[in-house]
Amino acid sequence: RCHMHSGCLIVTPQHRNSLLLKQHEIGVKLKGLPKEDVIDILDESDAILEPSFQLVYAMGTKQDLPSRPNRCSIFQSLLTALSRGECEAALDLFEDPKAFYKEESKAGCFSRLRVLNLSSSDKSRITTHLAEHFVQIPPSKFAWLEKVDRQEDVGLLVRMISDPKFQHTSRTIANSPLFSRFKDDILAARGFLAYGILLHCLEARWGVSYGLRHLKDSDTQMAVPYAASDTPKTRAEFSHP
């Protein structure tokens, strides 16, 4: 009736999600409004969209992230190159106690590495060298990079995954059969390097910026945001939908 008379139905996210769950519970499927006729109105959006606040209604079986194994392998490869000093741009910065904190660890583990104070030019230099190392000396799992034989294609790929100002990324990938086949790998590497995810993660302090949330009735080993040293945020609730 509301839809027929061009009305507006206002519900809270809790009520909408509860209604969806109720449909699954009683086995009744209600025909809702078309998606194009639904909008979300957020009050205090800066607080609601903060990563430490999350309302999750889990339904169905767990679904893996797209290309998750390769994403993890790329991040591990980049972190390994940086930790072992295979990135030439970072070698001199490791000697500067104001730029990096680096502590060697036992065999088979990453070095304890944290970014302290890097200028934008230093970050750009490290990012470019990591991209060159990843493309020119690829891990065995990404042997397809060895098929990028032309020098101009190598340079194009390095710029694509290291330069946030690189334009027409989608068009460049679409114009190359090889790049199109491994599009997810390229975009994952671009996110870690060009958009600074790798260095941003290394700026966080364990036990201060994030850490484990110890609960008596839970053995979950998932890191959550911290408000202060050894103090998880009160609303740090994370779960897999």
C-alpha angles and dihedrals in degrees: 000000000000091000093046093054094044091249130158122238115201120197134161121246089248092056093045094050092043089054091052091050091048090056090056091045097053095031095240122133114207120200107236134191120290113270092242089061094056126083133177119230113199122196115197088009093177090063097038094050094045109121091234091063117066135155111198128183106192116212132170127352125329115273122208121234114257109273091352097159092053092044090055092045093051092050091047091050093051092046091048092052091049095044094049093048094247089135105085093200091061098048096082091041091055087066091057109085090199094057105041138015109209127174123175116235135196122291115287094028134094118255114256098259130174132171110231109171123349127164119231090252091053091049091050091049093050091046092052094048092048090051092050091049092048093050099040098039102029124184116255091255090061098045089140087081088071088067090066092091105154113091093224091053091050091051091046092052093047091052091045094057098036107036116074090194093058107124132210095026093157092048092048092052093046092052093057120066090204094049091045091054092054098033094132092055092051094048092047092052090046091054093050095046113020094041094040101240093139096052092039091057090049090055092064119094120227111237092014109052095023142351145139123315106225114208127174094225097042137063094191112147097200122131117235133185118277126217092204140341109326090348116118114206112263092238096042096131115149128172139157115259 
